[in-house]
């Protein structure tokens, strides 16, 4: 399978704990995106990278959230001091930069904060 | 700012009948428009996109969409629905004049195709 992969697929944690998610993009894709999706809503943009540079961050990305893409390949999204409101599906997508580029999504990581 | 509206939370259609899932958008410049489909507990799968050129775009699984600039719409259509088309459909827009690369998604429309 050469699609976008995410790990873990599910995560249950207690409020106040830190969690880290990983995304492996399609190998030749230089752009990588993180989105959050809550029940009944469409995906909401969090941040994106071109190669290893983080180019945009949403206002949704509070200071408890941090994302990295250290070698321009895989990316991690860390949430510190989780809150119940962080419960959501976290989606990763990748693309090749270009005007009408298509973003290809991974299966997502479903986070439940108790 | 860019935004997308999907006015119907749910669309019901009988198998074999044509289907339409509506989408309208708002951008300050010119749009790139996308349709994605999501099955339960899965990520989004790309269906089709409008970049430029012909207003009628054909995509995967027999779906097509028509770009209408005057009505700022990009409705998804299929001539004959299948039960297996039942899923959650998302329209998304990117303003290619904005310099931003991010997509803005609608809230989604649940399509239910009955046998």
Interface residues (C-beta under 8 A of the other chain):
Chain A: X4 X6 X31 X33 X40 X41 X42 X43 X44 X45 X48 X55 X56 X58 X91 X93 X97 X99 X100 X101 X102 X103 X104 X105 X106 X107 X108 X110
Chain B: X4 X32 X34 X36 X41 X42 X43 X44 X45 X46 X49 X51 X52 X90 X92 X96 X100 X101 X102 X103 X104 X105 X106 X107 X108
